[in-house]
């Protein structure tokens, strides 16, 4: 299996659940904090694989703070620009492994990703 990389904000409750699950299943991972560093290529890959509508968290505060005009005009290009400028708008966690991007956390989805029963 390739290196597991997980992107997000360390004190996010969903991130904590993902960390706990990975550690409980002895899955090594590298963590990248959006507050410290944003990898534009990872965001671009996420948008390409998952679609901007799935990468952008429309339920969060960062989305709600965007001007209505920007929300209404959102598209792939604007989503990439917005996510790079304000990475808190990206759904968390964003996990990469085997050249694939996965968004969010649930035990069932992680079981599928890592083939656990």
Backbone as CSV, one residue per row, in Angstrom:
resi,resn,N_x,N_y,N_z,CA_x,CA_y,CA_z,C_x,C_y,C_z
1,UNK,0.847,-1.180,0.000,0.000,0.000,0.000,0.889,1.238,0.000
2,UNK,0.467,2.253,-0.716,1.253,3.486,-0.765,1.094,4.265,0.541
3,UNK,1.862,5.307,0.651,1.809,6.144,1.834,0.425,6.762,1.989
4,UNK,-0.065,6.735,3.201,-1.347,7.346,3.513,-1.063,8.771,3.989
5,UNK,-1.727,9.714,3.351,-1.595,11.114,3.739,-2.974,11.624,4.089
6,UNK,-3.041,12.369,5.173,-4.324,12.901,5.622,-4.175,14.401,5.839
7,UNK,-5.118,15.148,5.294,-5.067,16.607,5.303,-6.272,17.141,6.061
8,UNK,-6.035,18.170,6.857,-7.134,18.787,7.574,-6.639,19.710,8.661
9,UNK,-7.463,19.846,9.681,-7.160,20.703,10.818,-7.127,19.812,12.055
10,UNK,-6.024,19.823,12.756,-5.760,18.864,13.824,-6.850,18.798,14.895
11,UNK,-7.431,19.926,15.279,-8.395,19.897,16.368,-9.844,19.695,15.922
12,UNK,-10.061,19.384,14.661,-11.392,19.089,14.135,-11.850,17.729,14.682
13,UNK,-13.077,17.649,15.166,-13.588,16.404,15.744,-13.580,15.246,14.746
14,UNK,-13.924,15.512,13.505,-13.916,14.449,12.495,-12.503,13.968,12.219
15,UNK,-11.566,14.895,12.216,-10.165,14.513,12.042,-9.720,13.614,13.192
16,UNK,-10.094,13.964,14.406,-9.719,13.167,15.578,-10.247,11.742,15.453
17,UNK,-11.464,11.590,14.948,-12.037,10.251,14.746,-11.230,9.475,13.711
18,UNK,-10.837,10.163,12.638,-10.044,9.508,11.584,-8.680,9.092,12.122
19,UNK,-8.019,9.983,12.861,-6.717,9.642,13.459,-6.853,8.421,14.361
20,UNK,-7.868,8.438,15.190,-8.087,7.347,16.152,-8.297,6.021,15.411
21,UNK,-9.091,6.056,14.338,-9.351,4.834,13.571,-8.062,4.325,12.931
22,UNK,-7.323,5.204,12.290,-6.068,4.800,11.642,-5.097,4.207,12.660
23,UNK,-4.963,4.847,13.792,-4.043,4.363,14.833,-4.511,3.017,15.402
24,UNK,-5.818,2.857,15.596,-6.353,1.599,16.123,-6.107,0.437,15.168
25,UNK,-5.980,0.742,13.885,-5.761,-0.291,12.869,-4.296,-0.326,12.402
26,UNK,-3.434,0.321,13.169,-1.991,0.321,12.893,-1.654,0.752,11.472
27,UNK,-2.337,1.784,11.007,-2.076,2.318,9.672,-1.260,3.599,9.836
28,UNK,-0.038,3.549,9.338,0.842,4.718,9.409,0.347,5.770,8.427
29,UNK,0.453,7.014,8.843,0.007,8.102,7.982,0.852,9.338,8.232
30,UNK,0.830,10.221,7.233,1.445,11.536,7.353,0.306,12.537,7.449
31,UNK,0.395,13.440,8.401,-0.634,14.462,8.577,-0.136,15.800,8.055
32,UNK,-1.004,16.496,7.318,-0.706,17.825,6.799,-1.796,18.773,7.278
33,UNK,-1.383,19.770,8.047,-2.306,20.720,8.648,-2.590,21.865,7.681
34,UNK,-3.866,22.049,7.334,-4.247,23.146,6.442,-3.852,24.504,6.998
35,UNK,-3.769,24.615,8.303,-3.435,25.899,8.913,-1.967,26.265,8.695
36,UNK,-1.137,25.275,8.382,0.292,25.508,8.219,0.757,25.477,6.770
37,UNK,0.108,24.656,5.946,0.589,24.476,4.584,-0.533,23.914,3.720
38,UNK,-0.691,24.458,2.549,-1.712,23.979,1.623,-1.021,23.500,0.356
39,UNK,-1.293,22.273,-0.037,-0.722,21.705,-1.254,-1.740,21.863,-2.377
40,UNK,-1.517,22.850,-3.220,-2.452,23.150,-4.301,-2.672,21.947,-5.217
41,UNK,-1.632,21.147,-5.446,-1.781,19.985,-6.323,-2.722,18.949,-5.715
42,UNK,-2.654,18.763,-4.418,-3.553,17.815,-3.746,-4.996,18.291,-3.875
43,UNK,-5.210,19.580,-3.691,-6.567,20.127,-3.822,-7.057,19.979,-5.255
44,UNK,-6.191,20.255,-6.209,-6.562,20.111,-7.626,-6.911,18.657,-7.945
45,UNK,-6.102,17.730,-7.446,-6.387,16.308,-7.662,-7.708,15.916,-7.021
46,UNK,-7.958,16.420,-5.818,-9.213,16.116,-5.131,-10.400,16.607,-5.947
47,UNK,-10.309,17.822,-6.462,-11.400,18.376,-7.266,-11.563,17.583,-8.564
48,UNK,-10.464,17.179,-9.173,-10.528,16.392,-10.407,-11.200,15.038,-10.148
49,UNK,-10.802,14.371,-9.067,-11.331,13.032,-8.783,-12.735,13.055,-8.177
50,UNK,-12.987,14.022,-7.303,-14.238,14.009,-6.535,-15.251,15.075,-6.974
51,UNK,-14.794,16.041,-7.773,-15.675,17.139,-8.166,-15.686,18.221,-7.107
52,UNK,-15.695,19.464,-7.531,-15.617,20.566,-6.576,-16.785,20.548,-5.605
53,UNK,-17.937,20.130,-6.056,-19.140,20.128,-5.216,-18.969,19.206,-4.003
54,UNK,-18.137,18.173,-4.150,-17.882,17.250,-3.043,-16.705,17.701,-2.175
55,UNK,-15.767,18.423,-2.750,-14.583,18.864,-2.012,-14.909,20.064,-1.120
56,UNK,-15.750,20.952,-1.606,-16.095,22.159,-0.852,-17.179,21.825,0.171
57,UNK,-16.923,22.184,1.412,-17.868,21.941,2.497,-18.857,23.100,2.569
58,UNK,-20.046,22.881,2.035,-21.059,23.935,2.009,-21.803,24.064,3.336
59,UNK,-21.523,23.177,4.276,-22.200,23.259,5.577,-21.382,24.026,6.609
60,UNK,-20.162,24.370,6.258,-19.270,24.998,7.220,-19.347,26.517,7.248
61,UNK,-18.730,27.070,8.263,-18.687,28.513,8.469,-17.977,29.227,7.323
62,UNK,-16.907,28.633,6.820,-16.136,29.294,5.759,-17.009,29.513,4.526
63,UNK,-17.817,28.526,4.159,-18.730,28.674,3.017,-19.754,29.766,3.295
64,UNK,-20.337,29.731,4.478,-21.383,30.706,4.812,-20.853,32.135,4.837
65,UNK,-19.564,32.302,5.091,-18.965,33.635,5.117,-18.640,34.173,3.723
66,UNK,-18.663,33.285,2.721,-18.404,33.755,1.351,-19.546,34.655,0.901
67,UNK,-19.251,35.683,0.128,-20.325,36.507,-0.429,-21.259,35.633,-1.276
68,UNK,-22.543,35.947,-1.237,-23.536,35.170,-1.978,-23.185,35.079,-3.457
69,UNK,-22.670,36.163,-4.004,-22.294,36.179,-5.419,-21.236,35.108,-5.709
70,UNK,-20.260,35.003,-4.813,-19.197,34.004,-4.999,-19.768,32.589,-4.868
71,UNK,-20.670,32.392,-3.928,-21.315,31.086,-3.780,-22.082,30.730,-5.058
72,UNK,-22.825,31.688,-5.577,-23.644,31.457,-6.776,-22.798,31.175,-8.013
73,UNK,-21.609,31.767,-8.088,-20.754,31.614,-9.260,-19.746,30.467,-9.133
74,UNK,-19.787,29.746,-8.020,-18.786,28.710,-7.755,-18.735,27.701,-8.899
75,UNK,-17.515,27.411,-9.325,-17.263,26.401,-10.344,-15.921,25.759,-9.999
76,UNK,-15.431,24.887,-10.842,-14.189,24.164,-10.552,-12.997,25.109,-10.340
77,UNK,-12.867,26.093,-11.204,-11.739,27.026,-11.110,-11.835,27.873,-9.845
78,UNK,-13.001,28.426,-9.587,-13.197,29.259,-8.406,-13.071,28.430,-7.124
79,UNK,-13.530,27.184,-7.173,-13.413,26.302,-6.007,-11.947,26.054,-5.672
80,UNK,-11.127,25.826,-6.680,-9.699,25.613,-6.452,-9.066,26.865,-5.844
81,UNK,-9.349,28.023,-6.417,-8.810,29.285,-5.900,-9.257,29.518,-4.455
82,UNK,-10.528,29.268,-4.191,-11.088,29.485,-2.855,-10.476,28.519,-1.853
83,UNK,-10.330,27.259,-2.237,-9.766,26.253,-1.331,-8.303,26.538,-1.008
84,UNK,-7.563,27.034,-1.969,-6.161,27.380,-1.720,-6.083,28.587,-0.780
85,UNK,-6.945,29.568,-0.998,-6.942,30.771,-0.169,-7.515,30.523,1.231
86,UNK,-8.515,29.639,1.306,-9.200,29.353,2.578,-9.395,27.850,2.725
87,UNK,-8.337,27.118,3.060,-8.430,25.653,3.097,-9.434,25.105,4.108
88,UNK,-9.888,25.925,5.028,-10.909,25.466,5.973,-12.215,25.116,5.270
89,UNK,-12.360,25.532,4.029,-13.575,25.255,3.275,-13.597,23.829,2.709
90,UNK,-12.467,23.138,2.763,-12.365,21.787,2.218,-12.943,20.787,3.227
91,UNK,-13.717,19.836,2.724,-14.235,18.785,3.599,-13.079,18.057,4.255
92,UNK,-13.292,17.677,5.505,-12.249,17.011,6.272,-12.729,15.665,6.767
93,UNK,-11.798,14.755,6.897,-10.446,14.807,6.366,-10.424,14.558,4.863
94,UNK,-9.336,14.976,4.257,-9.039,14.624,2.879,-7.888,13.627,3.000
95,UNK,-8.117,12.422,2.542,-7.138,11.349,2.677,-6.709,10.889,1.296
96,UNK,-5.417,10.665,1.126,-4.919,10.127,-0.139,-4.150,8.842,0.126
97,UNK,-4.367,7.875,-0.741,-3.619,6.623,-0.728,-3.808,5.959,-2.085
98,UNK,-2.781,5.313,-2.567,-2.840,4.639,-3.874,-3.338,5.553,-4.990
99,UNK,-2.886,6.807,-4.962,-3.245,7.803,-5.977,-4.736,8.112,-6.044
100,UNK,-5.446,7.844,-4.961,-6.874,8.152,-4.896,-7.129,9.094,-3.734
101,UNK,-8.166,9.907,-3.895,-8.556,10.872,-2.883,-9.881,10.439,-2.272
102,UNK,-9.953,10.516,-0.950,-11.172,10.186,-0.219,-11.510,11.361,0.688
103,UNK,-12.788,11.663,0.816,-13.238,12.802,1.608,-14.100,12.345,2.773
104,UNK,-13.946,13.036,3.891,-14.760,12.749,5.054,-14.295,11.497,5.774
105,UNK,-14.992,11.182,6.849,-14.660,9.985,7.616,-15.925,9.275,8.048
106,UNK,-15.911,7.971,7.866,-16.855,7.069,8.519,-16.113,5.748,8.662
107,UNK,-16.438,5.004,9.698,-15.760,3.722,9.894,-15.963,2.815,8.691
108,UNK,-17.164,2.800,8.150,-17.439,1.938,6.999,-16.603,2.317,5.784
109,UNK,-16.491,3.618,5.521,-15.700,4.026,4.351,-14.226,3.693,4.550
110,UNK,-13.701,3.880,5.760,-12.305,3.546,6.004,-12.081,2.042,5.946
111,UNK,-13.040,1.255,6.395,-12.932,-0.203,6.273,-12.817,-0.590,4.795
112,UNK,-13.611,0.080,3.951,-13.552,-0.199,2.510,-12.219,0.234,1.915
113,UNK,-11.772,1.419,2.264,-10.509,1.941,1.728,-9.352,1.020,2.081
114,UNK,-9.317,0.571,3.339,-8.193,-0.200,3.819,-8.481,-1.701,3.907
115,UNK,-9.625,-2.121,3.402,-10.010,-3.542,3.313,-10.005,-4.238,4.679
116,UNK,-10.655,-3.594,5.653,-10.783,-4.190,6.975,-12.173,-4.739,7.146
117,UNK,-12.281,-5.841,7.856,-13.584,-6.455,8.141,-14.196,-5.802,9.360
